[in-house]
Amino acid sequence: RDHLKAVLQGEQASGSGSIVCLAPPKESDFGLVTENNLILEDFDVMVTCNDGSKGWAEPCKVHGGYYTPRGCGARKDKLCLSPPPSEVDLKLYALQENSLDASALGVFEVRAACRYSGTAEVKPCDADGRPYSLSGCEPRKGGGQGPCFSPIDVATTRYVIEEYDLNFNTLTVEAKCRFGGTPKVHACKGPGGRYSLSGCLPQALCFSPTDASVQNYILQESSLLTDEMHHPFDVVAKCRYTGGFGKAENCEAGQKYTLSGCGPQAVCTSPTAGTDRYIIQENGLEHHKFHVVARCRYGGGTATVTRCSGSKSNEKYKLSGCNDKVECSSLVSDDADEKWQRDYWISERSLNVFTLTVQAHCRHGGRAEVKPCTQDGQPYILSGCDETAICTSPTAASITKFELKEYNLLKSSFRVYARCRHTPGMGTVKPCEKHEGSYSVSGCQEPEICHSPRTGTDQYVLQERSLIRENFHVAIFCPFGGIGVAEKCTQANAAYTLTGCKESPASGNGLAALIQQSAELFGAPPFPATPDLSGSKDFFLSSTIKTSQSDGTICAKAFGTWNQWKNGGGPQGKMLFLKDGRLSFDIGWVGVVRSSSKVNDNREHRVGVQFKGGKYWVVVDGKPENSGLRAVPDHQDTVWTVGKGVGHRKGGQSLGNNGDMAKDFVGDIKDFEYTVDGIVYKQTGASGQWTTLYTK
């Protein structure tokens, strides 16, 4: 092989043209052979086997020699070696080793001539890596005739040679022109010389183009010869980016052939407007392998991607099919009185109209149904649940003849019982017609009531326990002697009559002392140091106020001189005050309940707090409005105060009278009344004494 390489290099050095390989006559066992370049210096032949695997091509050794496809499974290599000098006297032979491939698909070509005498015979090897056999030549026998040798210059590639006898005197060589012309064979000048050839035209080749436009083509160069008669030019040009085929045109010898018909690669660009509705994945923007995937961001519609036309570069591809974002507004609110909060349990996960995910359940019956909104910003639609209003209690004045038990004020499950207060039997209770409307009570008869006498009562101390004619009971104490008698009225709305007590001129403080003494004789308990607001029993604390201010303390049971509010569990302080114009009742560190109506309109209002049925009610002008909290004992260290601000204790310091909970009251506070166990205690003025009164 090294010898052949040296010979090949010698041929290239001595010649004037390039060495060009030819395709072998057998290649059927190979799936595809792509001849990109057959010139030895840039030899490029791709081999694909029938089973899809890749083979390779071994270039020729001499101009006009065959290249050899290799590497496919069906082929078995059998490459012969030159016979070693230990087996054959190589001095007797003139050798030209064109191809040592003796495989089934190869071409074994070794030319041999005897240098002195005999007939040279060459046989290929019988196994890969074995030497071929060489025989038939004899050593020189003293002078005589000698052989001519084959020419080795590059020009011989123009000829097809058949050597029959290389003896100097009997030279027999047949030559044909490979590329045209008239061949002539000239004997060597003497034994051991080389015969010569003339008359054949040289090979004419085109070269591959190298400009930038070549990247627009996929080329298959089967033949780059320019001789259209003997070896026609054959190059197939397929368009790489635009599809179809271009055109490869023959050249003048030694020039580059030309290409036409295929356009450059076009690249699409991303759109810049209207893309917020899409989720885009750009895998390839080249026009010939464009691959962009899009989904609708908001769930509405079907995304479509349209490739750019490819007529020019940097043209934008197009998106279509997805709808704009439509977001429904929420129905969840902190307002417990909101209709949806009263009737539904709602869980909102997505408010997008196309992916709306809202779970709704009915609070009071029915089957909840959720529908998306029709416009952006509108609330979604809830339906199917039984709408439930909350009824309120009637005014105290309208239910005097009833004893009420309120178990449930929801309209859908309303349950209130009314017992006739003054006559046997039960009343009729009907729920309200709308939210926060009063339920109605009817059916009980009004009692026949006696009135207190207006005159002649100075010598009597009275406790009017019942003024109903059917159950008339008035207790009498005669402070100046006698036995008092109270006779019920003879008809409804008439005054009862008094008799039996002696008159006395006592008046003023003496009279007040007697009245207090009579109260003690009747067994009435003395008034406590401060009103008991613990809820250990039902009570009602009220006062008349007038103010235009939105905030201020009406009364409180707070800690210390500065009306502090302490943290901690157990017994607590309490406060009746205005906040944002609404009547409020606060139990320290427990909670607060507020009225629905405002009372800071600079008019007189009767306001108070009532403990009834296990909860606290705020009452405005005789109407219990809202309730809540639970019974909590009064702290023993609290002090009764009226109209002074209340604040927290922080770091051992007070926030003063204008506290952070309630400010000093600006306006009028008067006529406190505290009712417990059927006894009404009155306090006139903010700092006046409490007086015990007896009422029906």
C-alpha positions as CSV (number, residue, x, y, z in Angstrom):
1,R,0.0,0.0,0.0
2,D,2.8,2.4,0.8
3,H,4.3,1.5,-2.6
4,L,1.0,2.3,-4.3
5,K,0.7,5.6,-2.4
6,A,4.2,6.6,-3.6
7,V,3.4,5.7,-7.1
8,L,0.1,7.7,-6.9
9,Q,2.0,10.7,-5.5
10,G,4.5,10.4,-8.3
11,E,1.8,10.4,-10.9
12,Q,0.2,13.5,-9.5
13,A,3.5,15.2,-9.3
14,S,4.4,14.4,-12.9
15,G,1.0,15.1,-14.4
16,S,-0.9,18.3,-15.3
17,G,-4.5,17.4,-14.2
18,S,-6.5,16.0,-11.3
19,I,-7.0,12.4,-10.6
20,V,-10.7,11.5,-11.0
21,C,-12.3,8.2,-9.8
22,L,-15.0,6.3,-11.6
23,A,-17.9,4.4,-10.3
24,P,-17.3,0.6,-10.0
25,P,-19.5,-1.6,-12.3
26,K,-21.1,-3.5,-9.4
27,E,-22.9,-1.7,-6.6
28,S,-26.3,-3.5,-6.4
29,D,-25.8,-4.6,-2.8
30,F,-25.7,-1.0,-1.7
31,G,-28.9,0.9,-1.2
32,L,-27.8,4.3,-2.3
33,V,-24.5,5.8,-3.5
34,T,-24.4,9.6,-3.6
35,E,-21.4,10.9,-5.6
36,N,-20.8,14.4,-4.4
37,N,-17.2,14.8,-5.7
38,L,-15.1,12.2,-7.7
39,I,-11.9,14.3,-7.8
40,L,-9.4,12.6,-5.5
41,E,-8.3,15.8,-3.8
42,D,-11.9,16.5,-2.6
43,F,-13.3,12.9,-2.9
44,D,-16.8,12.8,-1.4
45,V,-19.0,9.7,-2.0
46,M,-21.7,8.8,0.5
47,V,-22.8,5.1,0.8
48,T,-26.1,4.0,2.4
49,C,-26.6,0.3,2.8
50,N,-29.9,-1.5,2.1
51,D,-30.5,-2.0,5.8
52,G,-30.3,1.7,6.4
53,S,-26.8,1.7,8.0
54,K,-24.0,3.9,6.7
55,G,-21.1,2.6,4.7
56,W,-18.2,4.4,3.1
57,A,-16.3,4.6,-0.2
58,E,-12.5,4.0,-0.6
59,P,-11.2,6.3,-3.4
60,C,-9.3,5.1,-6.4
61,K,-5.5,5.0,-6.5
62,V,-5.0,6.2,-10.1
63,H,-6.8,8.5,-12.5
64,G,-9.7,6.6,-14.1
65,G,-9.6,3.9,-11.4
66,Y,-12.7,2.7,-9.6
67,Y,-13.6,3.8,-6.1
68,T,-14.7,1.0,-3.8
69,P,-17.9,1.0,-1.7
70,R,-17.4,-0.6,1.7
71,G,-19.0,-1.2,5.1
72,C,-22.3,-2.8,4.3
73,G,-23.3,-6.1,5.9
74,A,-23.7,-8.1,2.7
75,R,-20.2,-7.3,1.6
76,K,-17.1,-9.2,2.8
77,D,-13.8,-7.5,2.4
78,K,-10.9,-9.4,0.7
79,L,-8.0,-7.0,0.2
80,C,-4.9,-8.6,-1.2
81,L,-1.3,-7.7,-0.4
82,S,1.7,-7.5,-2.7
83,P,3.7,-10.8,-2.7
84,P,6.7,-10.6,-0.5
85,P,10.3,-10.8,-2.0
86,S,10.8,-14.0,0.0
87,E,8.2,-15.7,-2.2
88,V,8.6,-14.0,-5.6
89,D,11.6,-12.4,-7.3
90,L,10.0,-9.1,-8.0
91,K,12.9,-8.0,-10.1
92,L,11.6,-10.2,-12.9
93,Y,8.3,-8.3,-13.1
94,A,7.1,-4.9,-14.2
95,L,4.0,-4.3,-11.9
96,Q,1.1,-1.8,-12.0
97,E,-1.2,-2.3,-9.0
98,N,-4.4,-0.3,-9.8
99,S,-6.7,-2.1,-7.2
100,L,-6.0,-4.9,-4.7
101,D,-9.7,-5.4,-3.8
102,A,-10.5,-9.0,-4.6
103,S,-13.9,-9.0,-2.9
104,A,-17.1,-10.0,-4.7
105,L,-18.1,-6.3,-5.2
106,G,-14.5,-5.1,-5.6
107,V,-12.3,-4.8,-8.7
108,F,-8.9,-6.5,-8.6
109,E,-6.6,-4.9,-11.1
110,V,-2.9,-5.7,-11.2
111,R,-1.0,-5.4,-14.5
112,A,2.3,-7.4,-14.8
113,A,4.9,-7.9,-17.5
114,C,8.1,-9.9,-17.6
115,R,11.2,-7.8,-17.6
116,Y,13.3,-10.4,-19.4
117,S,11.3,-13.4,-20.7
118,G,8.2,-15.4,-20.1
119,T,4.5,-14.5,-19.8
120,A,3.4,-12.9,-16.5
121,E,0.3,-14.4,-14.8
122,V,-1.5,-12.7,-11.9
123,K,-4.1,-14.3,-9.6
124,P,-6.0,-12.6,-6.8
125,C,-5.6,-13.8,-3.2
126,D,-8.0,-16.3,-1.7
127,A,-8.5,-14.6,1.6
128,D,-8.4,-11.1,3.0
129,G,-4.9,-10.0,3.9
130,R,-3.1,-12.6,1.8
131,P,-0.8,-11.8,-1.1
132,Y,-1.9,-12.3,-4.7
133,S,0.0,-14.8,-6.7
134,L,2.6,-13.8,-9.4
135,S,4.2,-16.3,-11.8
136,G,5.4,-16.9,-15.4
137,C,8.5,-14.6,-15.7
138,E,12.0,-16.0,-16.1
139,P,15.3,-14.4,-15.3
140,R,17.5,-12.8,-17.9
141,K,19.4,-15.3,-20.1
142,G,22.3,-13.3,-21.3
143,G,21.3,-10.2,-23.5
144,G,18.5,-10.7,-26.0
145,Q,15.2,-9.1,-26.0
146,G,13.7,-7.2,-23.1
147,P,10.3,-5.8,-22.2
148,C,8.8,-2.3,-22.6
149,F,7.0,-1.0,-19.5
150,S,3.7,0.8,-19.2
151,P,3.7,4.6,-19.1
152,I,2.9,6.0,-15.7
153,D,2.3,9.7,-16.5
154,V,-1.1,11.2,-15.7
155,A,-1.9,11.6,-19.4
156,T,-2.6,7.8,-19.6
157,T,-5.9,8.5,-17.9
158,R,-7.1,9.6,-21.3
159,Y,-6.6,6.0,-22.7
160,V,-8.2,2.6,-22.3
161,I,-5.3,0.2,-22.7
162,E,-5.1,-3.5,-23.5
163,E,-1.5,-4.9,-23.3
164,Y,-1.0,-8.2,-25.1
165,D,2.8,-8.3,-25.5
166,L,5.3,-5.9,-23.9
167,N,8.5,-7.5,-25.5
168,F,10.6,-4.8,-27.1
169,N,10.6,-6.4,-30.5
170,T,7.1,-7.7,-30.5
171,L,5.2,-5.0,-28.6
172,T,1.5,-5.5,-28.9
173,V,-0.7,-2.9,-27.1
174,E,-4.2,-1.8,-28.1
175,A,-5.3,1.7,-27.0
176,K,-8.7,3.6,-27.1
177,C,-9.4,7.2,-26.3
178,R,-11.4,7.7,-23.1
179,F,-12.5,11.3,-23.9
180,G,-12.1,11.5,-27.7
181,G,-9.2,11.7,-30.3
182,T,-7.2,9.1,-32.3
183,P,-4.9,6.9,-30.1
184,K,-1.3,6.0,-31.1
185,V,1.1,3.6,-29.3
186,H,4.9,4.2,-29.5
187,A,7.3,1.5,-28.6
188,C,9.9,2.0,-26.0
189,K,13.4,3.1,-27.1
190,G,15.0,0.1,-25.7
191,P,14.4,-2.9,-23.3
192,G,13.4,-1.6,-19.9
193,G,12.0,1.6,-21.2
194,R,8.4,2.7,-21.2
195,Y,6.2,2.8,-24.3
196,S,4.3,6.0,-24.9
197,L,0.8,7.1,-26.0
198,S,-0.5,10.0,-28.0
199,G,-3.5,11.3,-29.9
200,C,-6.3,11.3,-27.2
201,L,-7.9,14.4,-25.9
202,P,-7.7,15.4,-22.2
203,Q,-10.6,15.2,-19.8
204,A,-12.8,18.3,-19.4
205,L,-14.3,18.8,-15.8
206,C,-16.6,21.3,-14.2
207,F,-16.0,22.4,-10.6
208,S,-18.7,22.8,-7.9
209,P,-19.8,26.4,-7.2
210,T,-18.8,27.8,-3.8
211,D,-20.7,31.1,-3.5
212,A,-23.3,31.7,-0.7
213,S,-26.3,30.6,-2.9
214,V,-25.1,27.0,-2.8
215,Q,-26.8,26.6,0.7
216,N,-30.1,27.0,-1.0
217,Y,-29.6,23.6,-2.9
218,I,-29.2,19.9,-2.1
219,L,-26.8,18.7,-4.9
220,Q,-26.2,15.2,-6.3
221,E,-23.2,15.4,-8.6
222,S,-23.2,12.2,-10.7
223,S,-20.9,13.5,-13.4
224,L,-18.9,16.8,-13.6
225,L,-17.5,16.0,-17.1
226,T,-18.2,18.5,-19.8
227,D,-17.9,16.1,-22.7
228,E,-21.5,15.8,-23.6
229,M,-20.8,13.2,-26.3
230,H,-18.9,10.6,-24.3
231,H,-19.5,11.5,-20.6
232,P,-22.4,14.0,-20.2
233,F,-22.6,16.5,-17.4
234,D,-25.1,15.2,-14.7
235,V,-25.9,17.2,-11.6
236,V,-29.3,17.2,-9.9
237,A,-30.2,20.3,-7.8
238,K,-33.0,20.1,-5.3
239,C,-34.3,23.3,-3.6
240,R,-33.5,23.1,0.1
241,Y,-36.0,25.7,1.4
242,T,-38.6,26.4,-1.2
243,G,-39.3,22.9,-2.5
244,G,-39.0,21.5,-6.0
245,F,-35.9,21.4,-8.2
246,G,-33.5,24.0,-9.5
247,K,-31.3,23.9,-12.5
248,A,-27.5,23.1,-12.8
249,E,-25.9,24.2,-16.1
250,N,-22.8,22.8,-17.7
251,C,-19.6,24.8,-17.7
252,E,-16.6,25.4,-19.8
253,A,-13.8,23.1,-19.0
254,G,-12.1,24.0,-15.7
255,Q,-14.9,26.5,-14.7
256,K,-17.6,26.2,-12.1
257,Y,-21.0,25.1,-13.2
258,T,-23.9,27.4,-12.4
259,L,-27.1,27.0,-10.3
260,S,-30.5,28.7,-10.6
261,G,-34.2,28.3,-9.7
262,C,-34.0,27.9,-5.8
263,G,-34.8,30.8,-3.5
264,P,-33.0,31.6,-0.1
265,Q,-34.3,30.5,3.2
266,A,-37.2,32.5,4.6
267,V,-37.6,33.0,8.4
268,C,-41.0,33.9,10.0
269,T,-41.0,36.3,12.9
270,S,-43.3,36.4,16.0
271,P,-46.3,38.7,16.0
272,T,-46.2,41.6,18.4
273,A,-49.9,42.5,18.8
274,G,-52.9,40.5,20.1
275,T,-50.8,37.7,21.6
276,D,-52.0,38.1,25.2
277,R,-54.8,35.6,24.5
278,Y,-52.3,32.9,23.5
279,I,-49.8,30.6,25.1
280,I,-47.1,30.1,22.4
281,Q,-44.3,27.5,21.9
282,E,-42.0,28.4,19.0
283,N,-40.1,25.2,18.0
284,G,-38.9,26.5,14.6
285,L,-39.4,29.7,12.7
286,E,-37.7,28.7,9.4
287,H,-40.3,28.7,6.6
288,H,-39.3,25.2,5.3
289,K,-39.6,23.6,8.8
290,F,-42.0,26.0,10.5
291,H,-43.3,24.6,13.8
292,V,-45.2,26.8,16.3
293,V,-47.8,25.5,18.8
294,A,-50.4,27.8,20.4
295,R,-53.1,27.3,23.0
296,C,-55.8,29.7,24.2
297,R,-54.8,31.4,27.4
298,Y,-58.3,32.0,28.7
299,G,-59.9,28.8,27.5
300,G,-62.3,30.2,24.9
301,G,-61.9,29.2,21.2
302,T,-59.4,27.1,19.3
303,A,-55.9,28.5,18.6
304,T,-54.8,28.5,14.9
305,V,-51.2,29.3,13.7
306,T,-50.7,30.4,10.1
307,R,-47.2,30.3,8.7
308,C,-45.8,33.3,6.9
309,S,-45.9,33.3,3.1
310,G,-42.2,32.8,2.7
311,S,-42.0,35.3,-0.1
312,K,-39.8,37.5,2.0
313,S,-37.8,37.2,5.3
314,N,-38.9,38.6,8.6
315,E,-42.6,38.3,7.8
316,K,-44.8,37.7,10.8
317,Y,-46.8,34.5,11.2
318,K,-50.5,34.9,12.3
319,L,-52.5,33.8,15.3
320,S,-56.3,33.4,15.4
321,G,-59.2,31.6,17.1
322,C,-58.8,32.6,20.8
323,N,-61.3,34.8,22.6
324,D,-60.5,37.9,24.7
325,K,-60.3,37.5,28.5
326,V,-63.6,37.8,30.3
327,E,-63.4,37.9,34.1
328,C,-66.5,37.7,36.3
329,S,-66.6,39.7,39.5
330,S,-66.7,38.0,42.9
331,L,-69.9,37.6,45.1
332,V,-67.9,36.8,48.2
333,S,-68.3,39.7,50.7
334,D,-67.5,40.4,54.4
335,D,-71.1,41.7,54.8
336,A,-73.1,38.9,56.5
337,D,-76.3,40.6,55.4
338,E,-75.5,40.3,51.7
339,K,-78.1,38.2,50.0
340,W,-75.6,35.6,48.6
341,Q,-74.0,35.2,52.0
342,R,-77.3,34.5,53.6
343,D,-78.5,31.9,51.1
344,Y,-75.3,30.3,49.7
345,W,-71.9,28.8,50.8
346,I,-69.6,29.9,48.0
347,S,-66.0,28.8,47.2
348,E,-64.4,30.7,44.2
349,R,-61.4,29.2,42.5
350,S,-61.4,30.7,39.0
351,L,-63.6,33.6,37.8
352,N,-62.5,33.4,34.2
353,V,-65.7,33.0,32.1
354,F,-64.3,30.1,30.1
355,T,-62.8,28.2,33.1
356,L,-65.3,29.4,35.7
357,T,-64.8,27.3,38.9
358,V,-67.2,28.3,41.6
359,Q,-68.6,25.8,44.1
360,A,-72.0,26.8,45.7
361,H,-74.2,25.0,48.2
362,C,-77.5,26.1,49.6
363,R,-77.7,27.1,53.2
364,H,-81.4,26.7,53.6
365,G,-82.6,24.3,50.9
366,G,-82.7,24.0,47.2
367,R,-80.0,23.1,44.6
368,A,-77.4,25.7,43.8
369,E,-76.6,26.5,40.2
370,V,-73.7,28.7,38.9
371,K,-73.7,30.3,35.5
372,P,-70.9,32.5,34.0
373,C,-71.3,36.2,33.5
374,T,-72.0,37.6,30.0
375,Q,-69.7,40.6,30.2
376,D,-66.3,41.3,31.7
377,G,-66.6,42.7,35.3
378,Q,-70.1,41.5,35.9
379,P,-70.8,39.0,38.7
380,Y,-71.5,35.4,37.8
381,I,-75.1,34.2,38.3
382,L,-76.3,32.2,41.3
383,S,-79.7,30.5,41.4
384,G,-81.6,27.6,42.8
385,C,-81.3,28.1,46.5
386,D,-84.2,29.1,48.7
387,E,-83.8,32.8,49.5
388,T,-83.9,33.3,53.2
389,A,-84.7,36.6,54.9
390,I,-84.0,37.4,58.5
391,C,-87.0,38.7,60.4
392,T,-86.8,41.2,63.3
393,S,-88.9,41.5,66.4
394,P,-91.9,43.8,66.4
395,T,-91.7,47.0,68.5
396,A,-92.2,46.5,72.2
397,A,-95.4,48.6,72.2
398,S,-97.0,46.3,69.7
399,I,-96.5,43.1,71.6
400,T,-97.6,44.1,75.2
401,K,-100.3,41.4,75.2
402,F,-98.0,38.6,74.2
403,E,-95.3,36.6,75.8
404,L,-92.9,35.6,72.9
405,K,-90.4,32.8,72.5
406,E,-88.1,33.4,69.5
407,Y,-86.3,30.2,68.4
408,N,-85.5,31.0,64.8
409,L,-85.9,34.3,62.9
410,L,-84.8,33.0,59.5
411,K,-87.8,33.3,57.2
412,S,-87.2,29.8,55.6
413,S,-87.2,28.1,59.0
414,F,-89.1,30.7,61.1
415,R,-90.2,29.5,64.5
416,V,-91.6,32.0,67.1
417,Y,-94.3,31.2,69.7
418,A,-96.7,33.8,71.2
419,R,-98.6,33.1,74.3
420,C,-101.4,35.5,75.4
421,R,-100.1,37.5,78.3
422,H,-103.5,38.4,79.8
423,T,-105.9,35.8,78.5
424,P,-105.7,32.1,78.0
425,G,-104.5,30.7,74.6
426,M,-101.9,31.3,72.0
427,G,-101.4,34.1,69.5
428,T,-100.7,33.8,65.7
429,V,-97.2,34.6,64.4
430,K,-96.5,35.2,60.7
431,P,-92.9,35.6,59.4
432,C,-91.8,38.8,57.7
433,E,-92.3,39.4,54.0
434,K,-88.8,40.7,53.3
435,H,-85.4,40.7,54.8
436,E,-85.2,42.7,58.1
437,G,-88.9,43.2,58.1
438,S,-90.8,42.6,61.4
439,Y,-92.8,39.5,61.9
440,S,-96.4,40.0,63.0
441,V,-98.3,38.7,66.0
442,S,-102.1,38.6,66.4
443,G,-104.9,36.8,68.0
444,C,-104.8,37.7,71.8
445,Q,-107.3,40.0,73.3
446,E,-106.3,43.3,75.0
447,P,-106.7,43.2,78.8
448,E,-109.0,45.5,80.6
449,I,-106.6,47.9,82.4
450,C,-107.3,50.1,85.4
451,H,-105.6,53.5,85.7
452,S,-103.9,54.9,88.8
453,P,-106.0,57.6,90.5
454,R,-104.7,61.1,89.8
455,T,-105.7,62.7,93.1
456,G,-106.0,61.8,96.8
457,T,-102.9,59.6,96.8
458,D,-100.6,61.7,99.0
459,Q,-101.2,59.5,102.2
460,Y,-100.7,56.3,100.2
461,V,-97.5,54.4,99.3
462,L,-98.4,52.1,96.4
463,Q,-96.9,49.1,94.7
464,E,-99.0,48.4,91.6
465,R,-98.2,44.8,90.9
466,S,-101.0,44.3,88.4
467,L,-103.6,46.7,87.0
468,I,-105.5,44.2,84.9
469,R,-109.0,43.9,86.1
470,E,-109.0,40.1,86.0
471,N,-105.8,40.0,88.1
472,F,-105.9,43.3,89.9
473,H,-103.2,43.6,92.7
474,V,-102.1,46.9,94.3
475,A,-100.2,46.7,97.6
476,I,-100.8,49.7,100.0
477,F,-98.7,51.1,103.0
478,C,-100.3,53.8,105.1
479,P,-97.3,55.7,106.6
480,F,-99.6,57.9,108.8
481,G,-101.9,55.1,110.0
482,G,-105.0,53.4,108.9
483,I,-105.6,50.4,106.7
484,G,-105.5,51.0,103.0
485,V,-107.8,49.4,100.5
486,A,-107.5,49.5,96.6
487,E,-110.7,48.6,94.7
488,K,-110.3,47.7,91.0
489,C,-112.0,49.9,88.4
490,T,-115.5,49.1,87.4
491,Q,-114.7,49.2,83.7
492,A,-111.7,49.3,81.4
493,N,-109.5,52.4,81.4
494,A,-111.1,53.8,84.6
495,A,-109.2,54.6,87.7
496,Y,-109.2,52.3,90.7
497,T,-110.2,53.7,94.1
498,L,-108.2,54.1,97.3
499,T,-109.6,54.2,100.9
500,G,-108.4,53.7,104.5
501,C,-105.1,55.6,105.0
502,K,-105.0,58.6,107.2
503,E,-103.7,61.9,106.0
504,S,-100.6,63.7,107.3
505,P,-99.0,67.1,106.7
506,A,-95.5,65.5,106.2
507,S,-93.8,66.6,103.0
508,G,-90.3,67.1,101.5
509,N,-87.4,65.0,102.7
510,G,-89.5,63.4,105.3
511,L,-91.9,62.2,102.7
512,A,-89.0,60.8,100.6
513,A,-87.6,58.9,103.6
514,L,-91.0,57.4,104.2
515,I,-91.2,56.3,100.6
516,Q,-87.8,54.6,100.9
517,Q,-89.0,53.0,104.2
518,S,-92.1,51.7,102.5
519,A,-90.0,50.2,99.7
520,E,-88.0,48.3,102.2
521,L,-91.1,47.2,104.0
522,F,-92.4,45.8,100.7
523,G,-89.3,43.8,100.3
524,A,-87.8,45.6,97.3
525,P,-84.0,45.1,97.1
526,P,-81.7,48.1,97.5
527,F,-80.1,49.4,94.3
528,P,-76.6,48.0,93.8
529,A,-73.5,50.2,93.7
530,T,-73.5,50.1,89.9
531,P,-75.9,48.4,87.3
532,D,-75.1,44.7,87.0
533,L,-74.4,44.1,83.2
534,S,-73.1,40.5,83.6
535,G,-76.1,38.8,82.1
536,S,-76.7,36.6,85.2
537,K,-80.3,37.7,84.8
538,D,-82.3,39.6,82.2
539,F,-81.9,43.4,82.4
540,F,-82.5,46.6,80.4
541,L,-80.3,49.7,80.7
542,S,-81.3,52.8,78.8
543,S,-80.8,56.5,78.5
544,T,-81.9,59.5,76.4
545,I,-79.1,61.0,74.3
546,K,-78.8,63.9,71.8
547,T,-75.6,64.5,69.7
548,S,-74.2,65.2,66.3
549,Q,-70.9,63.5,66.9
550,S,-70.2,60.1,65.4
551,D,-68.1,58.7,68.4
552,G,-68.4,58.9,72.2
553,T,-69.0,57.0,75.4
554,I,-72.5,57.0,76.8
555,C,-71.7,54.9,79.9
556,A,-69.1,52.3,80.9
557,K,-67.9,50.0,83.6
558,A,-64.1,50.6,83.1
559,F,-61.0,50.2,85.1
560,G,-59.5,53.0,87.2
561,T,-59.7,56.7,87.2
562,W,-58.7,56.9,83.5
563,N,-61.3,54.5,82.2
564,Q,-58.8,51.9,81.1
565,W,-59.5,48.7,79.2
566,K,-57.5,45.7,80.3
567,N,-56.6,42.5,78.5
568,G,-57.2,39.0,79.8
569,G,-59.9,36.4,80.3
570,G,-62.6,36.0,82.9
571,P,-64.7,39.0,84.1
572,Q,-64.4,42.1,81.9
573,G,-65.4,45.7,81.6
574,K,-68.3,46.8,79.4
575,M,-69.2,49.9,77.5
576,L,-72.3,51.5,75.8
577,F,-71.0,54.0,73.2
578,L,-71.4,55.4,69.7
579,K,-69.1,54.3,66.8
580,D,-69.6,55.8,63.3
581,G,-72.9,57.1,64.6
582,R,-74.2,53.6,65.4
583,L,-75.1,52.5,68.9
584,S,-72.5,49.9,70.1
585,F,-72.1,47.6,73.1
586,D,-68.6,46.2,73.8
587,I,-67.4,43.5,76.3
588,G,-63.7,43.8,76.8
589,W,-61.7,41.2,74.7
590,V,-65.0,39.4,73.9
591,G,-66.7,41.3,71.1
592,V,-69.1,44.1,70.1
593,V,-72.6,44.3,68.8
594,R,-73.8,47.4,66.8
595,S,-77.1,48.8,65.7
596,S,-78.2,49.1,62.1
597,S,-79.5,52.7,62.4
598,K,-77.5,55.8,63.2
599,V,-78.5,58.1,66.1
600,N,-76.1,61.1,65.6
601,D,-78.7,63.3,63.9
602,N,-78.8,65.9,66.8
603,R,-82.2,64.6,67.9
604,E,-83.2,62.9,71.1
605,H,-83.1,59.1,71.0
606,R,-83.9,56.5,73.7
607,V,-81.0,54.0,73.5
608,G,-79.9,51.1,75.6
609,V,-78.6,47.6,76.0
610,Q,-80.9,44.6,76.9
611,F,-79.9,41.1,78.0
612,K,-82.6,38.7,77.0
613,G,-82.7,35.1,75.9
614,G,-79.0,34.5,76.6
615,K,-77.7,37.4,74.5
616,Y,-77.2,41.1,74.4
617,W,-79.4,43.4,72.2
618,V,-78.8,47.0,71.3
619,V,-82.1,48.9,71.5
620,V,-82.9,52.2,69.6
621,D,-86.1,54.0,70.3
622,G,-87.7,50.9,71.8
623,K,-86.7,48.6,68.9
624,P,-84.1,45.8,69.5
625,E,-82.0,46.0,66.4
626,N,-79.1,43.5,66.6
627,S,-77.9,40.9,69.1
628,G,-74.8,38.8,69.9
629,L,-72.1,38.1,72.4
630,R,-72.6,36.0,75.5
631,A,-73.0,36.5,79.3
632,V,-69.7,37.6,80.9
633,P,-69.4,38.6,84.6
634,D,-68.6,42.2,85.5
635,H,-65.0,42.7,86.8
636,Q,-65.1,43.7,90.5
637,D,-62.5,46.5,89.9
638,T,-64.6,48.3,87.3
639,V,-66.1,51.8,88.0
640,W,-69.4,53.2,86.7
641,T,-68.7,56.2,84.5
642,V,-70.9,58.3,82.2
643,G,-69.7,60.2,79.1
644,K,-65.9,59.7,79.5
645,G,-63.6,58.3,76.9
646,V,-62.3,54.7,77.2
647,G,-58.8,53.5,76.1
648,H,-56.5,50.5,76.4
649,R,-53.6,50.3,78.8
650,K,-50.4,49.9,76.9
651,G,-47.0,49.6,78.6
652,G,-48.5,50.6,81.9
653,Q,-49.7,54.0,80.5
654,S,-53.2,55.3,79.9
655,L,-54.4,56.7,76.7
656,G,-56.5,59.3,78.6
657,N,-60.1,60.3,78.4
658,N,-60.1,60.5,74.6
659,G,-59.2,56.8,74.4
660,D,-58.6,54.8,71.3
661,M,-61.9,52.9,71.9
662,A,-64.3,55.8,72.5
663,K,-64.0,59.5,73.0
664,D,-65.6,61.8,75.5
665,F,-69.3,62.2,74.7
666,V,-70.3,65.6,73.2
667,G,-74.0,66.3,73.7
668,D,-76.7,65.4,76.2
669,I,-77.0,62.2,78.3
670,K,-79.9,62.0,80.8
671,D,-82.6,59.9,82.4
672,F,-80.8,56.5,82.9
673,E,-83.2,53.6,83.7
674,Y,-82.1,50.2,84.8
675,T,-84.8,47.5,84.9
676,V,-84.2,44.1,86.6
677,D,-86.6,41.6,88.2
678,G,-89.5,43.8,87.3
679,I,-88.1,46.8,89.2
680,V,-87.1,50.0,87.5
681,Y,-84.3,52.1,88.9
682,K,-83.9,55.6,87.7
683,Q,-80.9,58.0,87.8
684,T,-81.5,61.6,86.9
685,G,-78.5,63.3,85.4
686,A,-75.1,61.7,84.8
687,S,-74.1,61.8,88.5
688,G,-77.4,61.8,90.3
689,Q,-78.6,59.2,92.8
690,W,-80.5,56.0,91.7
691,T,-84.1,56.0,92.9
692,T,-86.3,52.9,93.2
693,L,-89.7,53.1,91.5
694,Y,-92.4,50.5,91.4
695,T,-94.2,50.0,88.1
696,K,-96.6,47.5,86.7
